[in-house]
Amino acid sequence: MLKYDLERALPLLVGVWGDFAGGFWGVHGFSVDQDGNFYTAEVDSGRVQKFRPRAGANPAYLVGKPVYSAWK
């Protein structure tokens, strides 16, 4: 997983290839919820993984931004 800023710099590289917890194997989709949790859906391993931000994580490095949700 790569995250670029608006100047096309690469400030963040996350993950390694593999079918173990935390590894990625055939990521087909990803999403972020209103709490900043990051989800991946993998084709080859047939699983979904959830990644939570560490306590006190810098919001500038989170993939999604907090949004208002009526579901919460």
mmCIF file of the N, C-alpha and C atoms, coordinates in Angstrom:
data_MODEL
# 
_entry.id   MODEL 
# 
loop_
_atom_site.group_PDB 
_atom_site.id 
_atom_site.type_symbol 
_atom_site.label_atom_id 
_atom_site.label_alt_id 
_atom_site.label_comp_id 
_atom_site.label_asym_id 
_atom_site.label_entity_id 
_atom_site.label_seq_id 
_atom_site.pdbx_PDB_ins_code 
_atom_site.Cartn_x 
_atom_site.Cartn_y 
_atom_site.Cartn_z 
_atom_site.occupancy 
_atom_site.B_iso_or_equiv 
_atom_site.pdbx_formal_charge 
_atom_site.auth_seq_id 
_atom_site.auth_comp_id 
_atom_site.auth_asym_id 
_atom_site.auth_atom_id 
_atom_site.pdbx_PDB_model_num 
ATOM 1   N N  . MET A 1 1  ? 0.846   -1.167  0.000  1.00 0.00 ? 1  MET A N  1 
ATOM 2   C CA . MET A 1 1  ? 0.000   0.000   0.000  1.00 0.00 ? 1  MET A CA 1 
ATOM 3   C C  . MET A 1 1  ? 0.889   1.227   0.000  1.00 0.00 ? 1  MET A C  1 
ATOM 4   N N  . LEU A 1 2  ? 0.582   2.155   -0.862 1.00 0.00 ? 2  LEU A N  1 
ATOM 5   C CA . LEU A 1 2  ? 1.334   3.390   -0.968 1.00 0.00 ? 2  LEU A CA 1 
ATOM 6   C C  . LEU A 1 2  ? 0.399   4.568   -0.771 1.00 0.00 ? 2  LEU A C  1 
ATOM 7   N N  . LYS A 1 3  ? 0.864   5.595   -0.078 1.00 0.00 ? 3  LYS A N  1 
ATOM 8   C CA . LYS A 1 3  ? 0.084   6.825   0.082  1.00 0.00 ? 3  LYS A CA 1 
ATOM 9   C C  . LYS A 1 3  ? 0.933   7.983   -0.417 1.00 0.00 ? 3  LYS A C  1 
ATOM 10  N N  . TYR A 1 4  ? 0.411   8.714   -1.395 1.00 0.00 ? 4  TYR A N  1 
ATOM 11  C CA . TYR A 1 4  ? 1.099   9.866   -1.947 1.00 0.00 ? 4  TYR A CA 1 
ATOM 12  C C  . TYR A 1 4  ? 0.440   11.143  -1.444 1.00 0.00 ? 4  TYR A C  1 
ATOM 13  N N  . ASP A 1 5  ? 1.231   12.224  -1.338 1.00 0.00 ? 5  ASP A N  1 
ATOM 14  C CA . ASP A 1 5  ? 0.635   13.511  -1.009 1.00 0.00 ? 5  ASP A CA 1 
ATOM 15  C C  . ASP A 1 5  ? 0.309   14.233  -2.319 1.00 0.00 ? 5  ASP A C  1 
ATOM 16  N N  . LEU A 1 6  ? -0.200  15.456  -2.231 1.00 0.00 ? 6  LEU A N  1 
ATOM 17  C CA . LEU A 1 6  ? -0.628  16.187  -3.430 1.00 0.00 ? 6  LEU A CA 1 
ATOM 18  C C  . LEU A 1 6  ? 0.537   16.552  -4.353 1.00 0.00 ? 6  LEU A C  1 
ATOM 19  N N  . GLU A 1 7  ? 1.754   16.553  -3.852 1.00 0.00 ? 7  GLU A N  1 
ATOM 20  C CA . GLU A 1 7  ? 2.925   16.837  -4.679 1.00 0.00 ? 7  GLU A CA 1 
ATOM 21  C C  . GLU A 1 7  ? 3.533   15.557  -5.237 1.00 0.00 ? 7  GLU A C  1 
ATOM 22  N N  . ARG A 1 8  ? 2.825   14.455  -5.100 1.00 0.00 ? 8  ARG A N  1 
ATOM 23  C CA . ARG A 1 8  ? 3.237   13.134  -5.595 1.00 0.00 ? 8  ARG A CA 1 
ATOM 24  C C  . ARG A 1 8  ? 4.459   12.582  -4.876 1.00 0.00 ? 8  ARG A C  1 
ATOM 25  N N  . ALA A 1 9  ? 4.707   13.075  -3.686 1.00 0.00 ? 9  ALA A N  1 
ATOM 26  C CA . ALA A 1 9  ? 5.774   12.499  -2.868 1.00 0.00 ? 9  ALA A CA 1 
ATOM 27  C C  . ALA A 1 9  ? 5.216   11.255  -2.175 1.00 0.00 ? 9  ALA A C  1 
ATOM 28  N N  . LEU A 1 10 ? 6.075   10.348  -1.828 1.00 0.00 ? 10 LEU A N  1 
ATOM 29  C CA . LEU A 1 10 ? 5.667   9.105   -1.189 1.00 0.00 ? 10 LEU A CA 1 
ATOM 30  C C  . LEU A 1 10 ? 6.013   9.165   0.297  1.00 0.00 ? 10 LEU A C  1 
ATOM 31  N N  . PRO A 1 11 ? 5.077   9.690   1.128  1.00 0.00 ? 11 PRO A N  1 
ATOM 32  C CA . PRO A 1 11 ? 5.392   9.810   2.552  1.00 0.00 ? 11 PRO A CA 1 
ATOM 33  C C  . PRO A 1 11 ? 5.140   8.535   3.355  1.00 0.00 ? 11 PRO A C  1 
ATOM 34  N N  . LEU A 1 12 ? 4.427   7.566   2.784  1.00 0.00 ? 12 LEU A N  1 
ATOM 35  C CA . LEU A 1 12 ? 4.046   6.406   3.583  1.00 0.00 ? 12 LEU A CA 1 
ATOM 36  C C  . LEU A 1 12 ? 3.984   5.148   2.731  1.00 0.00 ? 12 LEU A C  1 
ATOM 37  N N  . LEU A 1 13 ? 4.618   4.095   3.203  1.00 0.00 ? 13 LEU A N  1 
ATOM 38  C CA . LEU A 1 13 ? 4.580   2.774   2.587  1.00 0.00 ? 13 LEU A CA 1 
ATOM 39  C C  . LEU A 1 13 ? 4.185   1.800   3.682  1.00 0.00 ? 13 LEU A C  1 
ATOM 40  N N  . VAL A 1 14 ? 3.111   1.036   3.454  1.00 0.00 ? 14 VAL A N  1 
ATOM 41  C CA . VAL A 1 14 ? 2.579   0.154   4.492  1.00 0.00 ? 14 VAL A CA 1 
ATOM 42  C C  . VAL A 1 14 ? 2.465   -1.263  3.967  1.00 0.00 ? 14 VAL A C  1 
ATOM 43  N N  . GLY A 1 15 ? 2.932   -2.217  4.769  1.00 0.00 ? 15 GLY A N  1 
ATOM 44  C CA . GLY A 1 15 ? 2.661   -3.612  4.488  1.00 0.00 ? 15 GLY A CA 1 
ATOM 45  C C  . GLY A 1 15 ? 3.720   -4.345  3.702  1.00 0.00 ? 15 GLY A C  1 
ATOM 46  N N  . VAL A 1 16 ? 3.568   -5.654  3.709  1.00 0.00 ? 16 VAL A N  1 
ATOM 47  C CA . VAL A 1 16 ? 4.430   -6.566  2.962  1.00 0.00 ? 16 VAL A CA 1 
ATOM 48  C C  . VAL A 1 16 ? 3.545   -7.635  2.329  1.00 0.00 ? 16 VAL A C  1 
ATOM 49  N N  . TRP A 1 17 ? 4.084   -8.338  1.336  1.00 0.00 ? 17 TRP A N  1 
ATOM 50  C CA . TRP A 1 17 ? 3.341   -9.401  0.679  1.00 0.00 ? 17 TRP A CA 1 
ATOM 51  C C  . TRP A 1 17 ? 3.327   -10.620 1.586  1.00 0.00 ? 17 TRP A C  1 
ATOM 52  N N  . GLY A 1 18 ? 2.168   -11.259 1.730  1.00 0.00 ? 18 GLY A N  1 
ATOM 53  C CA . GLY A 1 18 ? 2.076   -12.485 2.505  1.00 0.00 ? 18 GLY A CA 1 
ATOM 54  C C  . GLY A 1 18 ? 0.651   -12.788 2.913  1.00 0.00 ? 18 GLY A C  1 
ATOM 55  N N  . ASP A 1 19 ? 0.418   -14.045 3.314  1.00 0.00 ? 19 ASP A N  1 
ATOM 56  C CA . ASP A 1 19 ? -0.924  -14.454 3.726  1.00 0.00 ? 19 ASP A CA 1 
ATOM 57  C C  . ASP A 1 19 ? -1.055  -14.562 5.244  1.00 0.00 ? 19 ASP A C  1 
ATOM 58  N N  . PHE A 1 20 ? -0.161  -13.922 5.976  1.00 0.00 ? 20 PHE A N  1 
ATOM 59  C CA . PHE A 1 20 ? -0.202  -13.890 7.440  1.00 0.00 ? 20 PHE A CA 1 
ATOM 60  C C  . PHE A 1 20 ? -0.878  -12.597 7.892  1.00 0.00 ? 20 PHE A C  1 
ATOM 61  N N  . ALA A 1 21 ? -1.241  -12.528 9.159  1.00 0.00 ? 21 ALA A N  1 
ATOM 62  C CA . ALA A 1 21 ? -1.897  -11.328 9.691  1.00 0.00 ? 21 ALA A CA 1 
ATOM 63  C C  . ALA A 1 21 ? -1.004  -10.112 9.489  1.00 0.00 ? 21 ALA A C  1 
ATOM 64  N N  . GLY A 1 22 ? -1.565  -9.086  8.862  1.00 0.00 ? 22 GLY A N  1 
ATOM 65  C CA . GLY A 1 22 ? -0.823  -7.867  8.579  1.00 0.00 ? 22 GLY A CA 1 
ATOM 66  C C  . GLY A 1 22 ? -0.173  -7.855  7.210  1.00 0.00 ? 22 GLY A C  1 
ATOM 67  N N  . GLY A 1 23 ? -0.039  -9.021  6.590  1.00 0.00 ? 23 GLY A N  1 
ATOM 68  C CA . GLY A 1 23 ? 0.499   -9.089  5.236  1.00 0.00 ? 23 GLY A CA 1 
ATOM 69  C C  . GLY A 1 23 ? -0.630  -8.914  4.227  1.00 0.00 ? 23 GLY A C  1 
ATOM 70  N N  . PHE A 1 24 ? -0.272  -8.616  2.993  1.00 0.00 ? 24 PHE A N  1 
ATOM 71  C CA . PHE A 1 24 ? -1.274  -8.429  1.939  1.00 0.00 ? 24 PHE A CA 1 
ATOM 72  C C  . PHE A 1 24 ? -1.049  -9.455  0.830  1.00 0.00 ? 24 PHE A C  1 
ATOM 73  N N  . TRP A 1 25 ? -2.143  -10.074 0.390  1.00 0.00 ? 25 TRP A N  1 
ATOM 74  C CA . TRP A 1 25 ? -2.055  -11.060 -0.674 1.00 0.00 ? 25 TRP A CA 1 
ATOM 75  C C  . TRP A 1 25 ? -3.259  -10.898 -1.592 1.00 0.00 ? 25 TRP A C  1 
ATOM 76  N N  . GLY A 1 26 ? -3.085  -10.160 -2.664 1.00 0.00 ? 26 GLY A N  1 
ATOM 77  C CA . GLY A 1 26 ? -4.151  -9.962  -3.633 1.00 0.00 ? 26 GLY A CA 1 
ATOM 78  C C  . GLY A 1 26 ? -5.214  -8.983  -3.173 1.00 0.00 ? 26 GLY A C  1 
ATOM 79  N N  . VAL A 1 27 ? -4.796  -7.829  -2.648 1.00 0.00 ? 27 VAL A N  1 
ATOM 80  C CA . VAL A 1 27 ? -5.773  -6.825  -2.212 1.00 0.00 ? 27 VAL A CA 1 
ATOM 81  C C  . VAL A 1 27 ? -6.590  -6.379  -3.425 1.00 0.00 ? 27 VAL A C  1 
ATOM 82  N N  . HIS A 1 28 ? -7.890  -6.470  -3.286 1.00 0.00 ? 28 HIS A N  1 
ATOM 83  C CA . HIS A 1 28 ? -8.802  -6.125  -4.369 1.00 0.00 ? 28 HIS A CA 1 
ATOM 84  C C  . HIS A 1 28 ? -9.584  -4.848  -4.055 1.00 0.00 ? 28 HIS A C  1 
ATOM 85  N N  . GLY A 1 29 ? -9.716  -4.532  -2.774 1.00 0.00 ? 29 GLY A N  1 
ATOM 86  C CA . GLY A 1 29 ? -10.441 -3.326  -2.389 1.00 0.00 ? 29 GLY A CA 1 
ATOM 87  C C  . GLY A 1 29 ? -10.039 -2.895  -0.999 1.00 0.00 ? 29 GLY A C  1 
ATOM 88  N N  . PHE A 1 30 ? -10.305 -1.636  -0.698 1.00 0.00 ? 30 PHE A N  1 
ATOM 89  C CA . PHE A 1 30 ? -10.039 -1.134  0.643  1.00 0.00 ? 30 PHE A CA 1 
ATOM 90  C C  . PHE A 1 30 ? -11.000 -0.009  0.955  1.00 0.00 ? 30 PHE A C  1 
ATOM 91  N N  . SER A 1 31 ? -11.163 0.261   2.241  1.00 0.00 ? 31 SER A N  1 
ATOM 92  C CA . SER A 1 31 ? -12.093 1.298   2.684  1.00 0.00 ? 31 SER A CA 1 
ATOM 93  C C  . SER A 1 31 ? -11.645 1.810   4.056  1.00 0.00 ? 31 SER A C  1 
ATOM 94  N N  . VAL A 1 32 ? -12.218 2.940   4.446  1.00 0.00 ? 32 VAL A N  1 
ATOM 95  C CA . VAL A 1 32 ? -11.936 3.557   5.734  1.00 0.00 ? 32 VAL A CA 1 
ATOM 96  C C  . VAL A 1 32 ? -13.269 3.917   6.373  1.00 0.00 ? 32 VAL A C  1 
ATOM 97  N N  . ASP A 1 33 ? -13.394 3.705   7.691  1.00 0.00 ? 33 ASP A N  1 
ATOM 98  C CA . ASP A 1 33 ? -14.624 4.122   8.363  1.00 0.00 ? 33 ASP A CA 1 
ATOM 99  C C  . ASP A 1 33 ? -14.419 5.454   9.080  1.00 0.00 ? 33 ASP A C  1 
ATOM 100 N N  . GLN A 1 34 ? -15.475 5.950   9.724  1.00 0.00 ? 34 GLN A N  1 
ATOM 101 C CA . GLN A 1 34 ? -15.428 7.274   10.348 1.00 0.00 ? 34 GLN A CA 1 
ATOM 102 C C  . GLN A 1 34 ? -14.501 7.334   11.557 1.00 0.00 ? 34 GLN A C  1 
ATOM 103 N N  . ASP A 1 35 ? -14.069 6.194   12.076 1.00 0.00 ? 35 ASP A N  1 
ATOM 104 C CA . ASP A 1 35 ? -13.141 6.174   13.207 1.00 0.00 ? 35 ASP A CA 1 
ATOM 105 C C  . ASP A 1 35 ? -11.681 6.085   12.761 1.00 0.00 ? 35 ASP A C  1 
ATOM 106 N N  . GLY A 1 36 ? -11.445 6.070   11.448 1.00 0.00 ? 36 GLY A N  1 
ATOM 107 C CA . GLY A 1 36 ? -10.089 5.983   10.935 1.00 0.00 ? 36 GLY A CA 1 
ATOM 108 C C  . GLY A 1 36 ? -9.579  4.574   10.775 1.00 0.00 ? 36 GLY A C  1 
ATOM 109 N N  . ASN A 1 37 ? -10.433 3.562   11.001 1.00 0.00 ? 37 ASN A N  1 
ATOM 110 C CA . ASN A 1 37 ? -10.038 2.176   10.784 1.00 0.00 ? 37 ASN A CA 1 
ATOM 111 C C  . ASN A 1 37 ? -9.925  1.914   9.287  1.00 0.00 ? 37 ASN A C  1 
ATOM 112 N N  . PHE A 1 38 ? -8.925  1.164   8.902  1.00 0.00 ? 38 PHE A N  1 
ATOM 113 C CA . PHE A 1 38 ? -8.640  0.876   7.498  1.00 0.00 ? 38 PHE A CA 1 
ATOM 114 C C  . PHE A 1 38 ? -8.917  -0.601  7.250  1.00 0.00 ? 38 PHE A C  1 
ATOM 115 N N  . TYR A 1 39 ? -9.694  -0.910  6.223  1.00 0.00 ? 39 TYR A N  1 
ATOM 116 C CA . TYR A 1 39 ? -10.082 -2.288  5.904  1.00 0.00 ? 39 TYR A CA 1 
ATOM 117 C C  . TYR A 1 39 ? -9.539  -2.668  4.532  1.00 0.00 ? 39 TYR A C  1 
ATOM 118 N N  . THR A 1 40 ? -9.045  -3.908  4.402  1.00 0.00 ? 40 THR A N  1 
ATOM 119 C CA . THR A 1 40 ? -8.643  -4.425  3.100  1.00 0.00 ? 40 THR A CA 1 
ATOM 120 C C  . THR A 1 40 ? -9.428  -5.696  2.804  1.00 0.00 ? 40 THR A C  1 
ATOM 121 N N  . ALA A 1 41 ? -9.765  -5.896  1.552  1.00 0.00 ? 41 ALA A N  1 
ATOM 122 C CA . ALA A 1 41 ? -10.418 -7.121  1.082  1.00 0.00 ? 41 ALA A CA 1 
ATOM 123 C C  . ALA A 1 41 ? -9.450  -7.794  0.115  1.00 0.00 ? 41 ALA A C  1 
ATOM 124 N N  . GLU A 1 42 ? -9.142  -9.061  0.375  1.00 0.00 ? 42 GLU A N  1 
ATOM 125 C CA . GLU A 1 42 ? -8.139  -9.765  -0.411 1.00 0.00 ? 42 GLU A CA 1 
ATOM 126 C C  . GLU A 1 42 ? -8.760  -10.919 -1.197 1.00 0.00 ? 42 GLU A C  1 
ATOM 127 N N  . VAL A 1 43 ? -8.436  -10.983 -2.469 1.00 0.00 ? 43 VAL A N  1 
ATOM 128 C CA . VAL A 1 43 ? -8.960  -12.026 -3.348 1.00 0.00 ? 43 VAL A CA 1 
ATOM 129 C C  . VAL A 1 43 ? -8.236  -13.349 -3.118 1.00 0.00 ? 43 VAL A C  1 
ATOM 130 N N  . ASP A 1 44 ? -6.923  -13.330 -3.125 1.00 0.00 ? 44 ASP A N  1 
ATOM 131 C CA . ASP A 1 44 ? -6.155  -14.574 -3.067 1.00 0.00 ? 44 ASP A CA 1 
ATOM 132 C C  . ASP A 1 44 ? -6.314  -15.304 -1.735 1.00 0.00 ? 44 ASP A C  1 
ATOM 133 N N  . SER A 1 45 ? -6.374  -14.555 -0.622 1.00 0.00 ? 45 SER A N  1 
ATOM 134 C CA . SER A 1 45 ? -6.512  -15.209 0.680  1.00 0.00 ? 45 SER A CA 1 
ATOM 135 C C  . SER A 1 45 ? -7.970  -15.307 1.117  1.00 0.00 ? 45 SER A C  1 
ATOM 136 N N  . GLY A 1 46 ? -8.873  -14.601 0.425  1.00 0.00 ? 46 GLY A N  1 
ATOM 137 C CA . GLY A 1 46 ? -10.295 -14.660 0.757  1.00 0.00 ? 46 GLY A CA 1 
ATOM 138 C C  . GLY A 1 46 ? -10.623 -14.092 2.128  1.00 0.00 ? 46 GLY A C  1 
ATOM 139 N N  . ARG A 1 47 ? -9.957  -13.037 2.515  1.00 0.00 ? 47 ARG A N  1 
ATOM 140 C CA . ARG A 1 47 ? -10.190 -12.482 3.851  1.00 0.00 ? 47 ARG A CA 1 
ATOM 141 C C  . ARG A 1 47 ? -10.308 -10.966 3.815  1.00 0.00 ? 47 ARG A C  1 
ATOM 142 N N  . VAL A 1 48 ? -10.761 -10.438 4.937  1.00 0.00 ? 48 VAL A N  1 
ATOM 143 C CA . VAL A 1 48 ? -10.808 -9.000  5.179  1.00 0.00 ? 48 VAL A CA 1 
ATOM 144 C C  . VAL A 1 48 ? -9.944  -8.732  6.407  1.00 0.00 ? 48 VAL A C  1 
ATOM 145 N N  . GLN A 1 49 ? -9.154  -7.664  6.355  1.00 0.00 ? 49 GLN A N  1 
ATOM 146 C CA . GLN A 1 49 ? -8.359  -7.276  7.522  1.00 0.00 ? 49 GLN A CA 1 
ATOM 147 C C  . GLN A 1 49 ? -8.764  -5.872  7.959  1.00 0.00 ? 49 GLN A C  1 
ATOM 148 N N  . LYS A 1 50 ? -8.694  -5.654  9.268  1.00 0.00 ? 50 LYS A N  1 
ATOM 149 C CA . LYS A 1 50 ? -9.004  -4.354  9.836  1.00 0.00 ? 50 LYS A CA 1 
ATOM 150 C C  . LYS A 1 50 ? -7.766  -3.837  10.559 1.00 0.00 ? 50 LYS A C  1 
ATOM 151 N N  . PHE A 1 51 ? -7.394  -2.611  10.254 1.00 0.00 ? 51 PHE A N  1 
ATOM 152 C CA . PHE A 1 51 ? -6.247  -1.977  10.888 1.00 0.00 ? 51 PHE A CA 1 
ATOM 153 C C  . PHE A 1 51 ? -6.731  -0.735  11.629 1.00 0.00 ? 51 PHE A C  1 
ATOM 154 N N  . ARG A 1 52 ? -6.413  -0.664  12.919 1.00 0.00 ? 52 ARG A N  1 
ATOM 155 C CA . ARG A 1 52 ? -6.812  0.476   13.745 1.00 0.00 ? 52 ARG A CA 1 
ATOM 156 C C  . ARG A 1 52 ? -5.638  1.421   13.900 1.00 0.00 ? 52 ARG A C  1 
ATOM 157 N N  . PRO A 1 53 ? -5.885  2.744   13.887 1.00 0.00 ? 53 PRO A N  1 
ATOM 158 C CA . PRO A 1 53 ? -4.784  3.678   14.144 1.00 0.00 ? 53 PRO A CA 1 
ATOM 159 C C  . PRO A 1 53 ? -4.292  3.546   15.586 1.00 0.00 ? 53 PRO A C  1 
ATOM 160 N N  . ARG A 1 54 ? -3.021  3.715   15.773 1.00 0.00 ? 54 ARG A N  1 
ATOM 161 C CA . ARG A 1 54 ? -2.474  3.716   17.129 1.00 0.00 ? 54 ARG A CA 1 
ATOM 162 C C  . ARG A 1 54 ? -3.002  4.915   17.889 1.00 0.00 ? 54 ARG A C  1 
ATOM 163 N N  . ALA A 1 55 ? -3.099  4.778   19.198 1.00 0.00 ? 55 ALA A N  1 
ATOM 164 C CA . ALA A 1 55 ? -3.518  5.903   20.044 1.00 0.00 ? 55 ALA A CA 1 
ATOM 165 C C  . ALA A 1 55 ? -2.529  7.046   19.846 1.00 0.00 ? 55 ALA A C  1 
ATOM 166 N N  . GLY A 1 56 ? -3.067  8.238   19.611 1.00 0.00 ? 56 GLY A N  1 
ATOM 167 C CA . GLY A 1 56 ? -2.227  9.413   19.413 1.00 0.00 ? 56 GLY A CA 1 
ATOM 168 C C  . GLY A 1 56 ? -1.607  9.520   18.035 1.00 0.00 ? 56 GLY A C  1 
ATOM 169 N N  . ALA A 1 57 ? -2.101  8.716   17.075 1.00 0.00 ? 57 ALA A N  1 
ATOM 170 C CA . ALA A 1 57 ? -1.542  8.756   15.717 1.00 0.00 ? 57 ALA A CA 1 
ATOM 171 C C  . ALA A 1 57 ? -1.740  10.136  15.100 1.00 0.00 ? 57 ALA A C  1 
ATOM 172 N N  . ASN A 1 58 ? -0.774  10.560  14.317 1.00 0.00 ? 58 ASN A N  1 
ATOM 173 C CA . ASN A 1 58 ? -0.843  11.846  13.630 1.00 0.00 ? 58 ASN A CA 1 
ATOM 174 C C  . ASN A 1 58 ? -1.942  11.776  12.568 1.00 0.00 ? 58 ASN A C  1 
ATOM 175 N N  . PRO A 1 59 ? -2.986  12.600  12.668 1.00 0.00 ? 59 PRO A N  1 
ATOM 176 C CA . PRO A 1 59 ? -4.088  12.551  11.692 1.00 0.00 ? 59 PRO A CA 1 
ATOM 177 C C  . PRO A 1 59 ? -3.646  12.803  10.254 1.00 0.00 ? 59 PRO A C  1 
ATOM 178 N N  . ALA A 1 60 ? -2.529  13.489  10.066 1.00 0.00 ? 60 ALA A N  1 
ATOM 179 C CA . ALA A 1 60 ? -2.036  13.770  8.712  1.00 0.00 ? 60 ALA A CA 1 
ATOM 180 C C  . ALA A 1 60 ? -1.620  12.489  7.996  1.00 0.00 ? 60 ALA A C  1 
ATOM 181 N N  . TYR A 1 61 ? -1.331  11.428  8.749  1.00 0.00 ? 61 TYR A N  1 
ATOM 182 C CA . TYR A 1 61 ? -0.902  10.176  8.135  1.00 0.00 ? 61 TYR A CA 1 
ATOM 183 C C  . TYR A 1 61 ? -2.019  9.145   8.030  1.00 0.00 ? 61 TYR A C  1 
ATOM 184 N N  . LEU A 1 62 ? -3.213  9.478   8.494  1.00 0.00 ? 62 LEU A N  1 
ATOM 185 C CA . LEU A 1 62 ? -4.347  8.561   8.361  1.00 0.00 ? 62 LEU A CA 1 
ATOM 186 C C  . LEU A 1 62 ? -4.881  8.621   6.942  1.00 0.00 ? 62 LEU A C  1 
ATOM 187 N N  . VAL A 1 63 ? -5.408  7.517   6.461  1.00 0.00 ? 63 VAL A N  1 
ATOM 188 C CA . VAL A 1 63 ? -5.909  7.447   5.088  1.00 0.00 ? 63 VAL A CA 1 
ATOM 189 C C  . VAL A 1 63 ? -7.183  8.248   4.933  1.00 0.00 ? 63 VAL A C  1 
ATOM 190 N N  . GLY A 1 64 ? -8.117  8.123   5.862  1.00 0.00 ? 64 GLY A N  1 
ATOM 191 C CA . GLY A 1 64 ? -9.381  8.832   5.777  1.00 0.00 ? 64 GLY A CA 1 
ATOM 192 C C  . GLY A 1 64 ? -9.455  9.966   6.776  1.00 0.00 ? 64 GLY A C  1 
ATOM 193 N N  . LYS A 1 65 ? -10.403 10.825  6.574  1.00 0.00 ? 65 LYS A N  1 
ATOM 194 C CA . LYS A 1 65 ? -10.637 11.928  7.494  1.00 0.00 ? 65 LYS A CA 1 
ATOM 195 C C  . LYS A 1 65 ? -11.917 11.661  8.267  1.00 0.00 ? 65 LYS A C  1 
ATOM 196 N N  . PRO A 1 66 ? -11.979 12.097  9.527  1.00 0.00 ? 66 PRO A N  1 
ATOM 197 C CA . PRO A 1 66 ? -13.218 11.905  10.289 1.00 0.00 ? 66 PRO A CA 1 
ATOM 198 C C  . PRO A 1 66 ? -14.393 12.607  9.609  1.00 0.00 ? 66 PRO A C  1 
ATOM 199 N N  . VAL A 1 67 ? -15.513 11.934  9.559  1.00 0.00 ? 67 VAL A N  1 
ATOM 200 C CA . VAL A 1 67 ? -16.719 12.507  8.958  1.00 0.00 ? 67 VAL A CA 1 
ATOM 201 C C  . VAL A 1 67 ? -17.890 12.312  9.912  1.00 0.00 ? 67 VAL A C  1 
ATOM 202 N N  . TYR A 1 68 ? -18.910 13.132  9.753  1.00 0.00 ? 68 TYR A N  1 
ATOM 203 C CA . TYR A 1 68 ? -20.113 12.977  10.539 1.00 0.00 ? 68 TYR A CA 1 
ATOM 204 C C  . TYR A 1 68 ? -20.887 11.782  10.004 1.00 0.00 ? 68 TYR A C  1 
ATOM 205 N N  . SER A 1 69 ? -21.374 10.954  10.898 1.00 0.00 ? 69 SER A N  1 
ATOM 206 C CA . SER A 1 69 ? -22.174 9.810   10.492 1.00 0.00 ? 69 SER A CA 1 
ATOM 207 C C  . SER A 1 69 ? -23.374 9.671   11.410 1.00 0.00 ? 69 SER A C  1 
ATOM 208 N N  . ALA A 1 70 ? -24.542 9.531   10.842 1.00 0.00 ? 70 ALA A N  1 
ATOM 209 C CA . ALA A 1 70 ? -25.742 9.323   11.627 1.00 0.00 ? 70 ALA A CA 1 
ATOM 210 C C  . ALA A 1 70 ? -25.784 7.913   12.211 1.00 0.00 ? 70 ALA A C  1 
ATOM 211 N N  . TRP A 1 71 ? -24.924 7.020   11.746 1.00 0.00 ? 71 TRP A N  1 
ATOM 212 C CA . TRP A 1 71 ? -24.934 5.623   12.182 1.00 0.00 ? 71 TRP A CA 1 
ATOM 213 C C  . TRP A 1 71 ? -24.241 5.427   13.517 1.00 0.00 ? 71 TRP A C  1 
ATOM 214 N N  . LYS A 1 72 ? -23.452 6.368   13.952 1.00 0.00 ? 72 LYS A N  1 
ATOM 215 C CA . LYS A 1 72 ? -22.660 6.186   15.156 1.00 0.00 ? 72 LYS A CA 1 
ATOM 216 C C  . LYS A 1 72 ? -23.475 6.290   16.422 1.00 0.00 ? 72 LYS A C  1 
# 
